Amino acid sequence: MKSILSGMRVVEASAFVAAPLGGMTLAQLGADVIRIDNIGGGLDYRRWPVTKDNTSLFWAGLNKSKRSVAINFRSPEGSELAKQIITAPGKDAGMLLTNFPPKGWLSFEDLSKIRPDLIQLTVQGDRHGGSAVDYTVNPSIGLPFLTGPADSNSPANHVLPAWDLVTGQMAALGLLAAERHRSRVGGGQHVKIALADAAMAVMGHLGFIAEAQLGEERPRYGNYLFGAFGRDFLTSDGSRVMVIGLTKRQWKSLCIATQTEEQMDQLALSLGRDFSKEGDRFESREEISALFGAFIAKQTYVQIQQNFTKNGVCWSKYQTVKGMVETNPDCSLENPMFNQIDQSGVGSFMAAGAPWSFSAFEREPAKPAPRLGEQTDEVLADVVGLSAAEIGKLHDKGVIAGPE
């Protein structure tokens, strides 16, 4: 199947989330992404969650659609072999994605001497090259003091590694931008992106930094939507739902569904506010919540579901991940983004392919992550051009390894 990035080759040397996600994003768009790991697996090879026999679902999830090569790159012969894979010829090749320090066999200066048009993207912790992960970056930018119950004084870390995810997508975008430059005017370059910079950039884009510079210290608001109206409520049978009135249309639909139109007009008048404005709804959130809450508390979940769906309310039900998998048709094979795969060491399960749907290309299905070293011989033959005898000698010397 021809995909939008068919023909592109990227070599990845990575661990954990940001860089592997960037590589997988390109792989699911059709690029040939070759992940190089040390024999026996890298830092994230057994990362949790794992199966009962210690197969990492994390590693399998972030390496779908890639090829795997296992090399003892700590040996001079192994590191030289890794360089050959990275700098192998090809108009759409010569691209490296890594979050390891750019030295040794990952030195841009050394690699670009072999291939002057090399594009290397290095994901760093901070802009100085220091170590950082999502769970150190997030505390440093203040969000844990905005997350959690309004009456709490303790920081609450978000379980989603947001900055890893943002940085991973930025890494893929950075490689594509550099490749476009190379295809237009020629020349390679070393692109660097820091996890901390990606986080602070987003904080700036969303107004957090400007707000602080102007002297505001934003407090916690619990589950309220900041700047408009949104909050969670309990139904009469104990289900919890989130309702949103961000736009004028969403606000009107919510008022109609909860039969509170006249009450809201009276409330706005008594408070001297205009509920057609997002900010006024936010300022009046507690009074508004009392009216919505009184209605929702008398309804069962099924009644709320039917009512809100009928009236076009922006809402959702709180549920567990397991609940989503069991009940949401969008998290099923009904959604063309998903397909069933057979993953070595795990078994058969539903996996997500690329979320993009291009009108000129068929959607690339999800493909299982490779077994560690599964394509070692294949890559050395096809990409580097080694003979079967040469590959056999490398196996004998312990420089490379095949699949576990």
C-alpha positions as CSV (number, residue, x, y, z in Angstrom):
1,M,0.0,0.0,0.0
2,K,1.4,3.4,-1.0
3,S,1.2,5.9,1.8
4,I,1.9,9.6,2.0
5,L,5.4,9.1,3.4
6,S,6.3,6.0,1.3
7,G,9.9,6.0,0.4
8,M,11.2,8.0,3.3
9,R,13.6,6.3,5.6
10,V,14.3,7.4,9.2
11,V,16.7,5.7,11.7
12,E,15.6,6.0,15.3
13,A,17.8,5.5,18.4
14,S,15.5,6.3,21.4
15,A,13.8,5.4,24.6
16,F,10.6,6.2,26.5
17,V,7.9,8.4,24.9
18,A,8.8,11.6,22.9
19,A,11.3,10.2,20.3
20,P,9.6,6.8,19.9
21,L,6.3,8.5,19.4
22,G,7.8,10.8,16.8
23,G,9.2,7.8,15.0
24,M,6.0,5.9,15.2
25,T,4.0,8.8,13.8
26,L,6.2,8.9,10.7
27,A,6.0,5.1,10.4
28,Q,2.3,5.1,10.5
29,L,2.3,7.6,7.7
30,G,4.3,5.1,5.6
31,A,7.9,6.0,6.3
32,D,10.4,3.2,6.8
33,V,11.5,3.7,10.4
34,I,14.3,1.6,11.6
35,R,14.8,1.5,15.3
36,I,18.3,0.6,16.6
37,D,18.6,-0.9,20.0
38,N,21.4,-2.6,22.0
39,I,21.3,-6.3,22.1
40,G,18.9,-7.3,24.9
41,G,16.9,-4.2,24.6
42,G,17.2,-0.5,25.5
43,L,16.1,1.5,28.6
44,D,12.4,1.1,27.8
45,Y,12.3,-2.5,26.6
46,R,10.5,-3.7,29.8
47,R,8.7,-0.5,30.6
48,W,5.3,-0.9,32.4
49,P,2.5,-1.8,31.7
50,V,3.7,-5.3,31.1
51,T,2.0,-8.7,30.5
52,K,2.2,-11.5,33.1
53,D,5.3,-12.8,31.4
54,N,7.0,-9.3,31.4
55,T,6.4,-8.3,27.8
56,S,6.1,-4.5,27.7
57,L,2.8,-3.2,26.3
58,F,4.4,0.3,26.5
59,W,7.2,-0.8,24.1
60,A,4.8,-2.6,21.8
61,G,2.5,0.4,21.7
62,L,5.1,3.0,20.8
63,N,7.0,0.9,18.2
64,K,4.2,-0.2,15.9
65,S,5.0,-0.3,12.2
66,K,8.8,0.1,12.7
67,R,11.7,-2.3,11.9
68,S,14.0,-3.4,14.6
69,V,17.8,-3.9,14.5
70,A,19.7,-5.2,17.5
71,I,23.4,-4.1,17.6
72,N,26.1,-4.1,20.2
73,F,26.8,-0.5,19.5
74,R,29.1,-0.3,22.6
75,S,31.7,-2.2,20.5
76,P,33.7,-0.2,17.9
77,E,32.5,-2.6,15.1
78,G,28.8,-2.2,16.3
79,S,28.9,1.6,16.5
80,E,30.5,1.7,13.0
81,L,27.7,-0.5,11.7
82,A,25.1,1.8,13.3
83,K,26.7,4.7,11.5
84,Q,26.4,2.9,8.2
85,I,22.7,2.3,8.7
86,I,22.2,6.0,9.5
87,T,24.2,7.4,6.6
88,A,23.2,4.8,4.0
89,P,22.5,6.3,0.6
90,G,19.1,7.2,-0.7
91,K,17.5,10.5,-1.7
92,D,14.8,10.2,1.0
93,A,17.1,8.6,3.6
94,G,19.8,10.1,5.8
95,M,17.5,11.1,8.7
96,L,18.1,10.3,12.3
97,L,15.7,10.8,15.3
98,T,17.2,10.3,18.8
99,N,16.8,11.4,22.4
100,F,20.2,10.2,23.4
101,P,23.2,12.6,23.8
102,P,24.5,13.5,20.3
103,K,28.0,12.0,20.8
104,G,29.9,8.9,19.8
105,W,28.0,7.1,17.0
106,L,25.3,9.7,17.3
107,S,27.5,12.7,16.8
108,F,26.1,14.9,14.1
109,E,29.5,16.3,13.4
110,D,30.9,12.8,12.7
111,L,27.9,11.5,10.8
112,S,27.6,14.6,8.6
113,K,31.2,14.0,7.5
114,I,30.0,10.7,6.0
115,R,26.8,12.1,4.7
116,P,26.8,15.9,4.4
117,D,23.0,16.1,3.8
118,L,22.2,14.3,7.0
119,I,19.2,15.5,9.0
120,Q,19.4,14.7,12.7
121,L,16.8,15.6,15.2
122,T,17.8,15.3,18.8
123,V,15.2,15.5,21.6
124,Q,16.7,17.0,24.8
125,G,15.5,17.4,28.3
126,D,16.3,21.1,28.5
127,R,17.8,23.5,26.0
128,H,21.2,23.1,27.6
129,G,21.2,19.4,27.0
130,G,20.4,18.5,30.6
131,S,18.3,15.6,31.7
132,A,14.5,16.1,32.1
133,V,11.4,14.0,31.8
134,D,7.7,14.9,31.7
135,Y,7.4,14.3,35.4
136,T,10.1,16.8,36.2
137,V,9.1,19.4,33.5
138,N,5.5,19.5,34.6
139,P,6.2,20.4,38.2
140,S,8.6,23.2,37.1
141,I,5.9,25.0,35.0
142,G,3.3,25.3,37.7
143,L,0.4,23.1,36.4
144,P,0.4,20.7,39.4
145,F,-0.7,23.6,41.5
146,L,-3.7,24.2,39.2
147,T,-4.7,20.6,39.0
148,G,-6.9,18.8,41.6
149,P,-9.5,19.9,44.1
150,A,-9.9,23.6,44.7
151,D,-9.4,23.2,48.4
152,S,-6.2,21.3,48.1
153,N,-2.8,22.8,48.9
154,S,-0.8,19.8,47.5
155,P,0.5,19.5,43.9
156,A,-1.3,17.0,41.7
157,N,0.7,15.5,38.9
158,H,-1.3,14.7,35.7
159,V,-1.1,11.0,34.8
160,L,-0.9,11.9,31.0
161,P,2.7,12.7,29.9
162,A,1.5,15.7,28.0
163,W,4.9,17.3,27.2
164,D,6.3,14.0,25.9
165,L,3.3,13.7,23.6
166,V,3.6,17.3,22.4
167,T,7.3,17.0,21.9
168,G,7.0,13.7,20.0
169,Q,4.7,15.3,17.5
170,M,7.0,18.4,17.3
171,A,9.9,16.0,16.6
172,A,8.1,14.4,13.7
173,L,7.1,17.9,12.4
174,G,10.7,19.1,12.8
175,L,12.1,16.2,10.7
176,L,9.5,16.8,8.0
177,A,10.3,20.5,7.9
178,A,14.1,19.9,7.6
179,E,13.5,17.3,4.9
180,R,11.4,19.8,3.0
181,H,14.2,22.3,3.2
182,R,16.7,19.7,2.0
183,S,14.5,18.6,-0.9
184,R,14.2,22.3,-2.0
185,V,17.6,23.8,-1.5
186,G,19.8,20.9,-0.4
187,G,21.9,20.5,2.7
188,G,21.4,18.7,6.0
189,Q,21.2,20.1,9.5
190,H,21.0,19.3,13.2
191,V,17.6,20.1,14.7
192,K,17.2,20.2,18.5
193,I,14.1,20.3,20.5
194,A,13.9,20.4,24.3
195,L,11.1,18.9,26.3
196,A,11.1,21.9,28.6
197,D,11.0,24.3,25.7
198,A,8.1,22.5,24.2
199,A,6.2,22.7,27.5
200,M,7.0,26.4,28.0
201,A,6.0,27.2,24.4
202,V,2.6,25.7,24.9
203,M,2.3,27.5,28.3
204,G,3.0,30.7,26.4
205,H,0.6,29.9,23.5
206,L,-2.3,29.3,26.0
207,G,-1.7,32.6,27.9
208,F,-0.4,31.1,31.1
209,I,2.9,33.0,30.9
210,A,1.4,36.3,30.0
211,E,-1.1,36.0,32.8
212,A,1.7,35.5,35.3
213,Q,3.7,38.3,33.9
214,L,0.7,40.6,34.3
215,G,0.6,39.8,38.0
216,E,-2.1,37.1,38.2
217,E,-1.6,33.9,40.2
218,R,-4.3,31.6,38.9
219,P,-5.9,29.5,41.7
220,R,-7.3,26.0,41.4
221,Y,-10.8,25.6,40.1
222,G,-11.3,21.9,40.5
223,N,-13.3,20.4,37.7
224,Y,-14.7,23.8,36.5
225,L,-13.8,24.8,32.9
226,F,-11.7,28.0,33.2
227,G,-13.0,31.1,31.6
228,A,-16.5,29.8,30.6
229,F,-19.0,27.3,32.1
230,G,-18.2,23.6,32.5
231,R,-18.5,21.3,35.5
232,D,-19.2,17.7,36.6
233,F,-22.6,16.7,38.1
234,L,-24.0,13.5,39.6
235,T,-27.2,11.9,38.3
236,S,-29.8,10.4,40.6
237,D,-28.4,6.9,40.0
238,G,-24.8,7.9,40.8
239,S,-23.3,8.4,37.3
240,R,-21.1,11.5,36.9
241,V,-21.3,13.6,33.8
242,M,-19.4,16.6,32.5
243,V,-21.3,19.4,30.9
244,I,-19.9,22.2,28.8
245,G,-21.3,25.7,27.9
246,L,-18.3,27.2,26.2
247,T,-19.9,28.6,23.0
248,K,-23.2,30.5,22.9
249,R,-24.8,27.5,21.1
250,Q,-23.5,25.1,23.7
251,W,-24.8,27.3,26.5
252,K,-28.3,27.6,24.9
253,S,-28.5,23.9,24.3
254,L,-27.6,23.2,27.9
255,C,-30.2,25.7,29.3
256,I,-32.9,24.2,27.0
257,A,-32.1,20.6,28.0
258,T,-32.2,21.5,31.7
259,Q,-35.3,23.6,31.4
260,T,-33.5,26.6,33.1
261,E,-33.7,29.3,30.4
262,E,-36.0,31.6,32.4
263,Q,-34.1,30.9,35.6
264,M,-30.8,31.8,34.0
265,D,-32.2,35.0,32.6
266,Q,-33.4,36.0,36.1
267,L,-30.1,34.9,37.6
268,A,-28.0,37.0,35.2
269,L,-30.2,40.0,35.8
270,S,-29.9,39.7,39.6
271,L,-26.1,39.3,39.4
272,G,-25.7,42.2,36.9
273,R,-24.1,39.8,34.4
274,D,-24.6,38.9,30.7
275,F,-24.5,35.1,30.3
276,S,-23.9,35.4,26.5
277,K,-20.4,36.2,27.6
278,E,-18.0,33.4,28.5
279,G,-16.3,35.3,31.3
280,D,-19.6,36.2,33.0
281,R,-20.7,32.6,33.0
282,F,-17.4,31.7,34.6
283,E,-17.7,34.4,37.3
284,S,-21.2,33.0,38.1
285,R,-20.2,29.4,37.9
286,E,-21.4,28.5,41.5
287,E,-24.8,30.0,41.1
288,I,-25.2,28.5,37.6
289,S,-24.1,25.1,39.0
290,A,-26.8,25.2,41.6
291,L,-29.5,25.4,38.9
292,F,-28.1,22.8,36.6
293,G,-27.2,20.5,39.5
294,A,-30.8,20.6,40.9
295,F,-32.1,19.4,37.5
296,I,-29.4,16.7,36.8
297,A,-29.7,15.3,40.4
298,K,-33.3,14.3,39.7
299,Q,-32.5,12.5,36.4
300,T,-31.2,9.0,35.9
301,Y,-28.2,8.6,33.6
302,V,-30.3,7.2,30.8
303,Q,-32.7,10.2,31.0
304,I,-29.7,12.6,30.9
305,Q,-28.2,10.7,28.0
306,Q,-31.4,10.8,25.9
307,N,-32.2,14.4,26.8
308,F,-28.7,15.8,26.2
309,T,-28.3,13.9,23.0
310,K,-31.7,15.1,21.7
311,N,-30.8,18.8,22.5
312,G,-27.3,18.7,21.2
313,V,-25.6,19.3,24.6
314,C,-21.8,19.2,24.8
315,W,-21.3,16.6,27.5
316,S,-19.8,13.3,28.4
317,K,-19.9,10.6,31.0
318,Y,-17.0,9.9,33.4
319,Q,-15.9,6.3,33.0
320,T,-12.8,4.2,33.4
321,V,-10.5,3.2,30.6
322,K,-11.9,-0.3,30.8
323,G,-15.4,1.2,30.6
324,M,-14.4,3.1,27.5
325,V,-13.0,0.0,25.8
326,E,-16.1,-2.0,26.6
327,T,-18.8,0.5,25.7
328,N,-17.6,3.2,23.3
329,P,-18.1,2.3,19.6
330,D,-15.4,4.9,18.7
331,C,-13.0,2.7,20.7
332,S,-13.7,-0.4,18.7
333,L,-13.2,-1.9,15.2
334,E,-16.2,0.2,14.1
335,N,-13.7,3.1,14.0
336,P,-11.5,2.7,10.9
337,M,-8.5,3.9,12.8
338,F,-8.4,0.6,14.7
339,N,-7.6,-2.9,13.5
340,Q,-6.8,-6.2,15.1
341,I,-3.1,-7.1,15.3
342,D,-1.2,-10.2,16.6
343,Q,1.6,-8.8,18.8
344,S,4.5,-11.2,19.6
345,G,4.6,-11.9,23.3
346,V,1.2,-10.3,23.9
347,G,-1.4,-11.9,21.6
348,S,-4.3,-10.5,19.6
349,F,-5.7,-7.1,20.5
350,M,-7.0,-3.9,18.9
351,A,-4.4,-1.3,18.0
352,A,-4.7,2.2,16.7
353,G,-3.2,3.2,13.3
354,A,-2.6,6.8,12.2
355,P,-5.5,9.2,13.2
356,W,-5.2,11.1,9.9
357,S,-7.5,10.3,7.0
358,F,-6.1,11.6,3.7
359,S,-8.4,11.8,0.8
360,A,-5.7,10.8,-1.7
361,F,-4.4,7.8,0.3
362,E,-5.9,4.8,2.0
363,R,-5.4,4.8,5.8
364,E,-2.3,2.9,6.8
365,P,-3.4,0.1,9.2
366,A,-1.7,-0.5,12.5
367,K,1.1,-3.0,12.2
368,P,2.6,-4.9,15.2
369,A,5.8,-3.7,16.8
370,P,8.7,-5.9,15.7
371,R,10.4,-8.3,17.9
372,L,13.7,-6.9,19.1
373,G,16.2,-7.5,16.3
374,E,13.5,-9.0,14.0
375,Q,14.8,-7.1,10.9
376,T,18.5,-7.0,11.8
377,D,19.6,-9.2,8.9
378,E,17.1,-7.7,6.5
379,V,18.3,-4.1,7.2
380,L,21.9,-4.9,7.0
381,A,21.4,-6.6,3.6
382,D,19.0,-4.1,2.0
383,V,20.2,-0.8,3.5
384,V,23.9,-1.4,4.2
385,G,24.4,-3.9,1.4
386,L,26.2,-6.7,3.4
387,S,26.3,-10.2,2.1
388,A,24.9,-13.2,4.0
389,A,28.4,-14.3,4.8
390,E,29.3,-10.9,6.3
391,I,26.1,-10.9,8.3
392,G,26.8,-14.3,9.6
393,K,30.3,-13.3,10.8
394,L,28.8,-10.4,12.7
395,H,26.4,-12.8,14.4
396,D,29.3,-15.1,15.4
397,K,31.2,-12.2,16.9
398,G,28.2,-11.0,18.9
399,V,28.1,-7.6,17.1
400,I,24.5,-8.1,16.0
401,A,21.5,-10.2,17.1
402,G,18.4,-11.5,15.5
403,P,14.9,-11.7,17.1
404,E,14.4,-13.0,20.6
